[in-house]
């Protein structure tokens, strides 16, 4: 597992997977199934795993955090970079980082708090967290009103943030004044697109971001990795064609819940048995919705396997 200082090359070397967290039906962590998922990602060329919202870490308590870190260390492939998340509130993040200081993880992402907050308060809090941790953090910008572009740029410049996960959803990803200002003030080397394959092409080509995160990569890592490779080589036609395979599942995630749909999709695809979602979330129970997720997940997984087989034969 990577333990060295985070570099810009680390952010670009792989699609950054944001996996679900496999649990048994009694809510206990399942090392075997989490390892299966990590190994599936590795076979598809994905070496960076960021455990955050899709893993429902918003609802993991401080008392459970040590066991979570044990699991991540135990199940991480030897060449992987594994990133845990803390927070979302300041006090919980501070307590979790006190535990994390004794581990070899080079950074952690701070989950964004919805309210109550002010942008100067968030900026000051992140500085205090990084100082207490003794290492830089990954800043997650998911909505306007959390941090201003100038505040994010200052956190990057001062070494508080080693990376920024940008995930403000726009109707047209190319039309994004906030991101344009952020790039102008902070540069692009440490900013990654944080909303999956749908906006990744625009984020990387129009704004020049360094890479992208994905949840659906957990179903189709070879295809997602191929999108990143195509973008790096300037082959936008191939990147756009490959992205089409992800849209049916992404549409369902947008419609029903990105976290809950991905949790079921990984199971339906046969990648890993994800089990029960940790409270305050719950598994999807509606049969029609589950049938739609299963069909989309199996189709995407099948395209991934066929793509991998063709690539191996070439």
C-alpha positions in Angstrom: 0.0 0.0 0.0 1.2 3.5 -0.9 2.5 5.3 2.1 4.7 8.0 0.5 3.8 11.7 0.1 1.0 12.4 -2.3 2.2 13.8 -5.7 0.4 15.1 -8.8 1.5 11.9 -10.6 -0.4 9.8 -8.0 -3.6 11.7 -8.9 -3.2 11.0 -12.6 -1.9 7.4 -12.6 -5.3 5.7 -12.3 -9.0 6.3 -12.3 -9.8 7.0 -8.6 -12.3 4.4 -7.6 -14.9 5.4 -4.9 -16.1 1.9 -3.8 -19.0 0.8 -1.6 -18.0 -0.9 1.6 -19.0 -4.5 1.8 -20.7 -5.5 5.1 -22.3 -8.7 6.3 -26.0 -8.7 7.0 -25.2 -8.1 10.7 -23.5 -4.8 9.6 -20.0 -6.1 10.4 -17.2 -5.4 7.9 -16.5 -8.2 5.4 -12.8 -8.5 4.6 -13.2 -11.2 2.0 -15.8 -9.3 -0.1 -13.9 -6.0 0.1 -10.8 -7.8 -1.0 -12.7 -9.3 -4.0 -13.8 -5.8 -5.0 -10.3 -4.3 -4.7 -8.8 -7.2 -6.7 -11.4 -6.7 -9.5 -10.5 -3.1 -9.7 -6.8 -4.0 -9.9 -7.4 -6.3 -12.8 -9.0 -3.4 -14.6 -6.0 -1.2 -14.1 -7.3 0.8 -11.1 -4.8 1.3 -8.3 -6.4 4.1 -6.3 -9.3 3.5 -3.9 -11.0 6.4 -2.1 -13.4 5.3 0.6 -15.9 8.1 1.2 -19.5 8.7 0.4 -20.2 5.5 -1.5 -18.8 3.6 1.5 -21.2 5.6 3.7 -18.4 6.8 5.9 -20.6 9.8 6.9 -22.2 7.3 9.3 -19.1 5.5 10.6 -18.4 6.4 14.2 -15.1 7.2 15.9 -15.4 4.0 17.9 -15.6 2.0 14.6 -12.8 3.9 12.8 -9.9 1.8 13.9 -11.6 -1.3 12.7 -12.3 0.3 9.3 -8.6 1.3 9.0 -7.6 -2.3 9.9 -9.8 -3.5 7.1 -8.4 -1.1 4.5 -4.9 -2.0 5.4 -5.7 -5.7 5.3 -7.6 -5.7 2.0 -5.5 -3.2 0.0 -3.4 -4.6 -2.9 0.3 -4.1 -2.3 0.6 -1.6 -5.1 -2.6 0.4 -4.3 -3.1 3.8 -2.9 -6.0 3.7 -0.4 -7.6 6.8 1.0 -9.9 6.9 4.0 -12.3 9.7 4.7 -13.1 11.6 7.9 -15.9 13.8 9.1 -18.1 15.4 8.0 -18.3 17.5 11.1 -15.2 19.1 12.6 -15.2 17.4 15.9 -15.6 13.9 14.4 -13.0 14.6 11.8 -10.5 15.8 14.5 -11.1 12.6 16.6 -10.7 10.4 13.6 -7.5 12.1 12.5 -6.1 11.5 15.9 -6.5 7.8 15.3 -5.2 8.1 11.7 -2.0 9.8 12.8 -0.7 6.4 14.0 -1.3 4.8 10.6 0.7 5.0 7.4 -2.0 6.5 5.2 -0.4 9.6 3.6 -3.7 11.6 3.5 -7.4 11.5 4.2 -10.4 13.1 2.5 -12.6 15.4 4.6 -16.3 14.7 3.8 -18.2 17.9 3.1 -20.7 19.1 5.8 -24.0 20.4 4.4 -24.7 22.7 7.4 -24.3 24.7 9.6 -21.2 26.3 8.1 -19.6 29.4 6.7 -16.9 29.3 4.0 -14.3 31.1 6.2 -15.2 28.6 9.0 -14.7 25.6 6.7 -11.4 27.0 5.4 -10.2 27.7 9.0 -11.4 24.2 10.1 -9.6 22.4 7.4 -6.4 24.2 8.3 -6.8 23.2 11.9 -7.5 19.6 10.9 -4.4 19.4 8.6 -2.3 20.9 11.4 -3.6 18.4 13.9 -3.0 15.5 11.5 0.4 16.6 10.5 -0.3 15.8 6.8 -2.2 17.4 4.0 -5.8 16.5 3.3 -8.0 16.0 0.3 -10.7 18.7 0.1 -14.1 17.7 -1.3 -16.0 20.5 -3.0 -19.6 19.2 -3.6 -21.6 22.4 -3.5 -21.3 26.1 -3.7 -21.3 27.8 -0.4 -18.9 25.3 1.2 -15.6 27.0 0.1 -15.0 29.8 -2.4 -12.5 29.2 -5.3 -10.1 31.6 -3.6 -10.2 29.7 -0.3 -9.6 26.4 -2.1 -6.7 27.9 -4.0 -5.2 29.2 -0.8 -5.5 25.7 0.9 -3.7 24.2 -2.1 -1.0 26.9 -2.2 -0.3 26.5 1.6 0.0 22.7 1.5 -3.2 22.1 3.5 -4.8 20.3 0.5 -2.8 17.8 -1.5 -5.8 17.3 -3.8 -9.3 18.7 -4.5 -12.2 16.5 -5.5 -14.5 18.7 -7.5 -18.1 17.4 -7.6 -20.5 20.3 -8.1 -23.1 19.0 -10.6 -24.0 21.2 -13.5 -26.6 20.7 -16.3 -23.8 21.4 -18.7 -20.4 20.5 -17.3 -18.7 22.9 -19.8 -20.6 25.8 -18.4 -19.1 26.1 -14.9 -18.0 29.6 -13.7 -17.0 28.2 -10.3 -14.7 25.6 -11.8 -13.2 28.1 -14.3 -12.3 30.4 -11.4 -11.0 27.6 -9.3 -8.7 26.4 -12.1 -7.6 30.0 -12.8 -6.6 30.5 -9.1 -5.4 27.0 -8.1 -4.2 25.5 -11.4 -5.2 22.0 -12.5 -2.5 19.7 -11.2 -4.2 18.9 -7.9 -7.8 19.0 -9.0 -9.7 15.9 -10.0 -13.2 15.6 -11.4 -15.3 14.0 -8.8 -18.6 13.0 -10.4 -17.9 9.9 -12.4 -17.7 9.3 -16.2 -20.5 11.5 -17.2 -18.7 14.9 -16.9 -15.2 13.5 -16.9 -14.5 14.2 -20.6 -15.5 17.9 -20.3 -13.7 18.3 -17.0 -10.5 16.9 -18.4 -10.6 18.5 -21.9 -12.2 21.9 -21.3 -10.8 22.6 -17.9 -7.7 20.4 -17.9 -8.3 18.6 -14.6 -5.8 15.9 -13.8 -8.0 12.8 -13.5 -11.4 11.6 -12.3 -13.1 9.6 -9.6 -15.8 7.0 -10.3 -18.2 4.7 -8.5 -19.3 2.7 -11.6 -15.6 1.9 -12.2 -16.3 -0.8 -9.5 -18.4 -2.6 -12.1 -16.3 -1.9 -15.2 -12.7 -0.9 -14.3 -11.2 -1.8 -17.6 -13.7 0.4 -19.5 -13.2 3.3 -17.2 -9.5 3.0 -17.3 -9.7 3.0 -21.1 -11.6 6.3 -21.0 -8.8 7.8 -19.0 -6.2 6.5 -21.4 -8.2 7.8 -24.4 -8.4 11.2 -22.9 -4.7 11.3 -22.2 -4.0 10.5 -25.8 -6.5 13.0 -27.1 -8.8 10.4 -28.6 -12.1 12.1 -27.6 -14.2 9.9 -30.0 -13.1 6.7 -28.2 -13.6 8.3 -24.8 -17.1 9.4 -25.7 -18.0 6.0 -27.2 -16.7 4.1 -24.1 -18.6 6.5 -21.8 -21.9 5.5 -23.3 -21.7 2.1 -21.6 -21.8 3.8 -18.2 -24.8 6.0 -18.8 -27.7 3.5 -18.1 -26.3 2.7 -14.6 -25.4 6.4 -14.0 -28.9 7.4 -14.9 -30.3 5.0 -12.3 -27.8 6.3 -9.7 -28.9 9.9 -10.4 -32.6 8.8 -10.2 -32.6 6.7 -7.1 -29.4 7.5 -5.1 -25.8 7.2 -6.2 -24.7 5.4 -3.0 -27.6 2.9 -2.7 -27.7 2.0 -6.4 -24.0 1.4 -6.6 -24.1 -0.8 -3.5 -26.7 -3.0 -5.3 -25.0 -2.8 -8.7 -21.7 -4.2 -7.4 -23.6 -7.2 -6.0 -25.8 -7.7 -9.1 -22.7 -7.7 -11.3 -21.2 -10.5 -9.3 -18.1 -8.4 -8.3 -18.7 -8.7 -4.6 -21.5 -9.3 -2.1 -22.0 -5.9 -0.6 -24.5 -6.9 2.0 -26.4 -4.4 4.3 -26.0 -0.7 4.1 -25.0 0.9 7.4 -27.5 3.2 9.0 -28.7 6.0 8.3 -29.0 4.5 4.8 -30.9 1.4 3.9 -30.8 -1.1 1.0 -33.2 -0.6 -1.9 -36.2 -3.0 -1.6 -38.4 -2.0 -4.5 -38.4 -5.0 -6.9 -38.8 -3.0 -10.1 -36.0 -0.7 -9.2 -33.7 -3.6 -8.3 -34.5 -5.3 -11.6 -33.5 -2.2 -13.5 -30.3 -1.9 -11.5 -29.5 -5.6 -12.0 -30.0 -5.4 -15.7 -27.9 -2.2 -16.1 -25.1 -3.6 -13.8 -24.9 -7.0 -15.6 -24.8 -5.2 -19.0 -22.0 -2.9 -18.0 -20.1 -5.8 -16.4 -20.5 -7.9 -19.6 -19.2 -5.0 -21.7 -16.2 -4.6 -19.4 -15.3 -8.3 -19.5 -15.6 -8.4 -23.3 -13.5 -5.3 -23.6 -10.8 -6.8 -21.3 -10.8 -10.0 -23.3 -10.4 -8.1 -26.6 -7.6 -6.0 -25.2 -5.7 -9.1 -23.9 -6.0 -10.7 -27.3 -4.6 -7.7 -29.2 
